[in-house]
Amino acid sequence: AHPESPFEVCQKSDYIGSTEYIINTIASAGKDTRWLVATELNLVNRLHEQFKHEGKNIHFMSPNVCMCSTMFRIDPQHMAWVLENLVDGHVVNQVSVPIDVAEQARRALDRMLEVSP
């Protein structure tokens, strides 16, 4: 399960980790294994396609598909649009959060970067 999954899902999961962790765990698993994955649907579908030739059976965990609409916007075209706007001095899609939330998020990011290779 991705750590952003509901707590109850994480409690019952065999593995909990980042998107990269999920990908690497499934990639290194043996052939003919079965996976029920709690993360964004498009990633699960990509993993299913990528590993089906190895007999890895990968399925989306939630019976109710709740698409992450913002994940669909992370593509080269939207990235180029954001960067072009920044070059022109325009900030688009800026997210603002309270200072205490920003500080906690910064600590979490710093911790992730500390353990990154």
C-alpha positions in Angstrom: 0.0 0.0 0.0 1.1 3.5 -0.6 1.5 5.4 2.7 -1.3 7.8 1.6 -3.8 4.9 1.7 -6.2 4.9 4.6 -4.6 3.8 7.9 -6.8 0.7 8.0 -5.5 -0.4 4.6 -1.9 0.1 5.6 -2.5 -1.9 8.8 -3.6 -4.9 6.8 -1.0 -4.6 4.1 2.1 -6.8 3.7 4.1 -3.9 2.3 3.9 -0.2 2.7 6.0 2.2 0.7 6.4 4.9 -1.9 5.6 4.6 -5.5 9.2 3.6 -6.2 9.1 1.0 -3.4 5.9 -0.5 -4.8 7.4 -0.7 -8.3 10.7 -2.2 -7.1 8.9 -4.7 -4.8 6.8 -6.1 -7.6 9.7 -6.0 -10.1 11.9 -8.1 -7.8 9.1 -10.5 -6.9 9.1 -14.0 -8.3 7.2 -15.1 -11.4 3.5 -16.1 -11.1 2.9 -14.0 -8.0 -0.3 -12.2 -7.1 -0.6 -8.5 -6.1 -3.4 -6.4 -4.8 -2.1 -2.8 -4.9 -3.4 0.2 -3.0 -2.2 3.2 -5.0 -3.2 5.3 -8.0 -5.1 3.3 -10.6 -3.0 4.2 -13.6 0.1 3.0 -11.9 -1.5 -0.3 -11.1 -2.6 -0.7 -14.7 0.9 0.1 -16.0 2.4 -2.4 -13.6 -0.2 -5.0 -14.7 0.9 -4.5 -18.4 4.6 -4.3 -17.6 4.7 -7.6 -15.6 2.0 -9.8 -17.1 4.5 -11.6 -19.3 6.1 -12.8 -16.1 2.8 -14.2 -14.9 2.5 -11.5 -12.2 -1.1 -11.0 -11.4 -1.5 -7.3 -10.4 -4.9 -5.7 -9.5 -6.2 -2.5 -8.2 -7.2 -2.9 -4.5 -10.2 -0.6 -4.2 -13.7 -1.7 -5.3 -14.6 1.9 -5.8 -12.4 3.6 -8.3 -11.6 7.1 -7.2 -9.4 8.6 -9.9 -6.8 11.1 -8.9 -7.5 13.8 -11.4 -4.3 15.7 -10.7 -2.2 12.7 -11.5 -3.6 12.9 -15.1 -2.1 16.3 -15.4 1.5 15.2 -14.8 2.6 14.8 -18.3 5.2 16.4 -20.6 2.7 18.9 -22.0 1.5 20.2 -18.7 5.0 20.3 -17.3 6.2 22.3 -20.3 3.2 24.7 -19.8 4.1 25.2 -16.1 7.8 25.8 -16.9 7.0 28.2 -19.7 4.8 30.2 -17.4 7.5 30.3 -14.7 10.0 31.6 -17.3 7.5 34.3 -18.2 7.3 35.2 -14.5 3.8 33.6 -13.9 3.2 31.1 -11.2 0.3 28.8 -12.1 -1.4 26.2 -9.8 0.4 27.5 -6.7 -0.5 25.6 -3.6 -0.6 27.4 -0.3 -0.8 25.8 3.1 -0.5 27.0 6.7 3.0 27.5 8.0 2.8 24.5 10.4 1.8 22.2 7.6 4.6 23.5 5.4 7.1 22.9 8.1 5.9 19.3 8.6 6.0 18.7 4.9 9.5 20.1 4.7 10.7 17.8 7.4 9.1 14.8 5.7 10.8 15.8 2.4 14.1 16.3 4.1 13.9 12.9 5.7 13.1 11.3 2.3 16.0 13.0 0.7 18.4 11.9 3.5 17.7 8.3 2.7 17.8 8.7 -1.1 20.8 7.3 -2.9 
